[in-house]
Amino acid sequence: AEELGIVDWSEVAVDTPVLVRQSVEEEWEKRHFAYFKNGKVYAWLDGATSWTVEKSEYVFSWQDAKLAEV
């Protein structure tokens, strides 16, 4: 599964670097993973992490997500 790019998002640690976008026409954006809920990946806004985010509600769900290679 890992070689095919399949991710078990329920096992991903908070603040893991991810790449996200809303559509295939958009460029990937760098973010940090927040959580996975109802089949959607949520990431902290504006490049924040759980350590730097002002409010825990500052997350956004993304249409496409993948783990970043760091």
N, C-alpha and C positions, 0 to 999 in steps of 0.2 A: 504494500500500500504506500509506503514511504517513497519508493522509487516512482510511483505513478502520481505523486503529489497529493495523495489523499491524506487529510489531516483529521485526527480525532480531536476536535476542538475542545472537548470536555476534559482533555488531558493536558492542554497547553497552560503553562504557568502565566500568571498575571505579570505584565510588563515585558513579555517576550516581544522582540521586534517583529513586526508584520508589515506587509505591503497590502494596501487596500485601494479600492476604487468602486465607483457607483455603476460604471458601464464599461464595455470593452473599448469604447472610443476614448475613454479618459486615460491619463497617465497614472501609473501606480504612485500612491503617496505613502511615505514612511510614517508609521504610527506604532504605538505599543498596545498590545492586547490587554483588554479589560476583562471580558467574560464572554461566554457563549450561552445564549438563551433563546428558546423557541426557534431553533434552527438558524439563528443569526449570530454573526461575529460582531462584537462591540469592541471599539478601541477608544482610548482616551483622545480627546480633542486637542488640536494644535500641538501635537508632539509631546504632550504631557505624559507622565507616568503616575502610578498610584502614589508615589512619593511627592510629586510636584503639582498634581492637580489641585485646584482651589476647592472644588466641591465634587463629591463622588458621583453626582448626577451628570458631570461633564463628559459624557460618552456619546458615541454615535454608532449606529449599525450600518454595515457596509454590504453592498451587493456581492462583491468579490473580495476574497482575502486569501493570502498565502503567507507562509512563513518566510521571513527575510533571511537571506544568506549573509551572515555576519562573521 
